[in-house]
Amino acid sequence: MAAPAREEGISEVIDVREFLSEWSNILEDCDTLESQTEVGDGLIGQQMDISQEMVEELATVCGTSTLACGLEPVHLGNTFNLFPDEVDLVSVKFQKEHVERRSKNPVFNEKVLRKMKYKFQDSMFLRNTKDLSEPVKNPVQRPEVILNVKVYRPFVKKRSLRLMVDHEFMVLGTQCLTALRDAYHCVADYAVTGDFSENLDLPKDVIAKDLFTSGFFYIEGTFYNDMREPLTSRDYSEVITEWAKNAKTGLGPFTSKKMEETTFLDLSLRLGQPYLFLHQGDCEHLVVFSDIRMLRQDDPQDLAEYPVIASKSQKRRQMCVACQIHTARWLIRNSYLAPEDPCFLCEPCLKALHYDKEGNKVGNFQAYLYFDVNAVA
């Protein structure tokens, strides 16, 4: 079932393949005009009643190359860490000391990040720029379309009704939907089930995403299921489509397709419309397509770089309740020794509070492995 009538901030339905076709024709005409630059310069000279030498001189003096001084850093990612030696300003001195302290003291750096006004890091700006003259091993084939996709943090009703963007990706139209799913890492995929209180050193190799590989994107009335693993993949949408067949629900009809067989070019979507990504049974993420455009020269040209992380949110790590220094590694339940329930502890504090010198468990409690959100890219 398609989305209801258009709302404010939501576009009309866009066929991605048609978008690529239409704009490819438009840009082809633009390239034809660019190839006639010399003819255009001649027309400019005639209309301004000036010589061709004067036109060339104006193009040199007023060209975009005059906007650069030649001292710009090659790698934009290092811009914030560069301090000119010839500048003797107190503000620059303090800023340099501040950056050095942050680089050497992770705890201080964490405190600074928590107080920052902006909660998102623009990865496209901070990423190192590459020399465009260098050959690309696997270049993106043109014409190509780029879609910006925002993936929100898991919705937890008990915690907060506020929705927050987690990552924003740039994907290519020719990529399959599985490329986006594999690029996004959620803590739910790294969960390790079971109580480890009897032996903290038990193997923890098997994680949730190895056991429960299913998931789907819901976009404009279609469920795109990840069915790449024949033994473990399930069609999560089957129960929904069967339920929606009842006329009393007023929903549907829905269709189902395979995620690994569908590219973004095959989609019809609305910009600004919230869609759904579901995995691990009940971990729900809103997915919003925020932009669609043609590939530009300043975009990454290497196919291996996509999906590209355009921006990501700054996350606060879960501190150990006891030491307030290390990141929590364990979640403790039903412990009379813990100050709260549940209680988040790092491994040294857990062993110091809940185990004797011989490593024997003290009291009756449960210890579950905790995976902090900052450990996920």
N, C-alpha and C positions, 0 to 999 in steps of 0.2 A: 504494500500500500504506500503510495507516494505521500509526501508531506502535505498538510492542509494548505489552505489559501496562504498566499505570500504574506509574511509579517515584516515589520520594520527591521532593517538590517540583514534581511535574507534575500538573496537574488532569485531570479527565475531559474528554472532548471537549465543546466548547461550540459550539452553533450560534448564530452571532452574531445572525442575524435573529430567532430564537426568544427570545434574551436580550432584545433590544430590545422585542419584543412583550410578553413577560411583565412586564418592569419598567415599561413604559409604563402597563399596567393598574394596577400597584401604586401608581405615583406619581399616577395619576389619582385614585385613592381618597384619597391623602394630600392632594391639592389640595382635594378636597371637604371634608375635615375642616378644612383651614385656612380655608376660606370660612365656616366656622361658628365663628369665633373669638369673636364676641360671645356666642353661646350658651354656649361653653365658659367664658368669663369669668363668666357668670351662675351656672353650676354650681359654679365654684370658690368664689364668694361664699356660696352656699348651704351647701356642705360645710364651709367654714371659719367659717360664722356671722358674716360680716363684711359691711359695706355695699359696694355697687358702687363708691362713691367710694374706699374703702380698696383695693379690687382694682386700680383704675386707678393709685392712688398707688404701690402695690407694683410694678406693671409698669414705672412710670417710674423708681423708685429702684433697682430690682434688674434693670433691663433691660441688654441688651448695650451700649447706648450709653454707660453709665457706665464701661466699660472703657477708653474713649479719653479722652485729656486735651486733645485739640484741637491739639496741636503735632506730631502724626505727619507725616512727610514724605509728600507726595503721590506722589512717584516713588520706589519702593523701590530702583531701581537706583542712586540717589545716596546711599543711606544710609551707605555706608562712607566717603564722602568729605565728610561733614558733621561739622564740629567746632564745638561751642558756644563762643561767645566768652567767656561768663561763667565758664567752667571753667578754673582755673589749676592744672592738674595736669601734672607732668613727663611722665607716661606719655602724656597726650594731646598734649603738645608734640612728643615724639619720634615719635608715630604720624603726626602731621600732616606733619612733615618727611620721614618715610619715604614717605608717599603722594605728596608733591610730587616727591621724587626719582625715584620709579618712573614718574611721568607724564612727566618730562623726559628720562629716561635709559633708552632701550629695552634696552640691554645689561644694565643693573642689574635692570630689570624681568624680563628673561628669566631671570636667575640666581635671583631670588626665586621665580619660578614653579616652577623646577626643584626647589627645596627645600621646596615646600609639602607639607604632610601629605596634603591631599585632592587627588586627581588629577582630580576631576570638578567642573565648574562647573554649578550649578543655574540654568539659564537662565530657568526659570519664576519663580524668586524674584527674579532680577536684572532681569527685563524691566520696563519702565516700566508702571505701572498706568494705565489710561485712566479717564476720567470716565465712569461707567456711564450718566450722564444724556445723554451725547452720542449722537445717532442713528448707527446702523451702516448703512453703505451696502448691504452684502450680508449680512444676518444669517443665522446658521445656523438652519435650520428644525427645530423641535422636533416630536416627540421625536427625540433623536439619541444615538447611542452613541459613546464615545471609547475607543480602544484605545491602550495604551502599547506601543511596539515598540522593542526594543533591537537595534541593528545593531553587530556586533562588527567589530574591525579585521580586515583580510585575514589569513588563516591562512598563515604562512610556516614550513614544517616545519624548514628549516635554521636559522632564526633562534631560534625559541623555541616551546615547546609550551604556553606560557601564553596563555590567551585573554583579551582585554581588550575591554570595551565601548567603542565609538567614539562613537556618538550614541544618544540615546533620543528618540523622536518620539511625539507625540500625533496620531493620525489619526482622522478621522471615519469612521463606518461606511458612509456614502454615497459616500465617495471611492473612486476606482479604485486598484488596486495600483500603477499607473504614477505616481500622486502621490507615493507613498513612494519609488519608485525615482528620480524626478526631484529629490526633496528631498535625497537622500543623495549627497554628492560624494566620490568616491574618487580618489586620486592616479592610479590606473591609467587612469582615463578621460581624464586630461590629458597622458598620455605623448606625446612627439613622437619618432618613430623616425628613425634615421639618424645617420651620423657627420658632425658639423659642424666638424671640425678644420681643413679646408681653408678654410672661410669661416664664421666665427661669426655673420655678419650675414645668412645665408640666411633666407628667410621661414619662420616657424614657426607658420603659421596653422592648419594641419590637425592636429588632435589625435585621439587614439585613439577617443574617443566619437563623433566624426563619421564615422569609417570603420567601426567595429565597434559597431553599435547594438544587437546582440542581448543577451539576458539572460533569466533566469527566476528565479522564486521557487518553491521546492519546499515545499508545505505539505500534510501529511496525504495522501500518495499522489498528489498532483496537481501537475503542472508548469504554472506560469502564465508563458507566454512573451510577451516584448515583441515584437510583430509590427507596430509602428506604421509602420516604414519598409519598404515593399514591395521596394525594390531591394537593401537591405543587411541586412535582418533575416533571421535563420536560426532554425530550431527546434532549439535546443541539446539539447532533451530527446529528440529523435527517435532518436538512436543509443542512448540509455539504455533507452528503452522497447522498442526492438527487441532489445537484448541481454537484457533481463529476461524476454522471452517464452520463453527457453530454460528449461525446467523445472529444469535442474541448478543454476541460480542461486539458486533458492528465494526470489526476489523478485517483486514485482508482484502483480497487474497494476497498471500505472500509467495515468493519464489525463493529457491535455494540454488546456489552455484558454488563451485569450488574456488577457494581463494587462490590456490596455486595455479589455476588456469585462467585467471582474470587479471588483466592489466588495468591501469588507471585510465587508459584510453577507452576501455569498454564501459566506463561508468557514465551515468547521467546524475548530476549532483547539483546542489544549491550551495553557493558560498554563504557562510554564516549559519547554515542549518546544523544543529547538533545531531550527530549520528552516534552509533554505539559500537564499541569494541568490548567484547566479553571473553574472558578466559578464566581458567582455574575454577570453573563452575559458577561462581557468583562474583567475580571481581570485575566491576563495570567501569569503563572509562568513556567519557564523552569524546568524540572525535569531530573536529570542525575544520572544514576546508576554508581557509581564509583568503587565498589568492590563487589565480591561475594566469599564467603568462608564457610567452615564448622564451626559449633559452637565449641568454645574452652572452656576449663575448667575455664579460667580467664574471660570469658564473663558472664554477668548477667544470673543467672540460673532460676530466677523467671519469669514466663510467664507474670505476671501482669506488669512487668517493660517495656515491649516492646509495641510500638516502643521506643527505647532509643535515646535520643538526644546526638549524638556523639560530635557535635560542633555547635556553633551558633555565628552569627556576633554581634559585638558591635555596637549598634545603638545610634545615637545622638537624644536626645529628642528635641522637638520643644519648644523653650523658649518663654515665654510671651514677646511681643515686648515692653511693658510698663515698667515692673519691672525688667525683665531679671533675675528673681530668680525662679519663679514657672513655672511649665510645662503648656503650653497652653491648655486651656480647650474648648475655643470657637473660631470659625472662623467667622470674621465679614466682611460683604460686603456692599459697597455703603454707607460708613459712612464718613461724613465730619470732624468728630472728630478724626478719626483714622489716624495715620501717613502714612499708606499705605493700598492698597487694592489688595488682601485680607489681613486682619490683624489678627494675632493670639494673643489672650489675655487669661489670667487666669480669673477665675470668679470674684475675688475681684477687679481687674483692670477694667473689663468690667462694673461692677456695678458702680464703681467710675466715669468712663468716660461717660457712656451712660445712666445713670438713675439718677433721682433726689432723694431727701431725702425720698420722699414718695414711691419710687420704680417705678415711671412712666418713660416710655421710652422717651428719648430726641433725636429728629431727626428721620429721615426715613432711617432705615438700616435693614439688615437681620443678624440674629445670628444663626449659625449652630453649632451643637455639634461636637467637634473635639476629635477624639480618637487617642492618641499618640502611636507611634509604640512601645515604651518602655513598655507600659502597657500590651503588648502581650508577652507571654512566648516564 
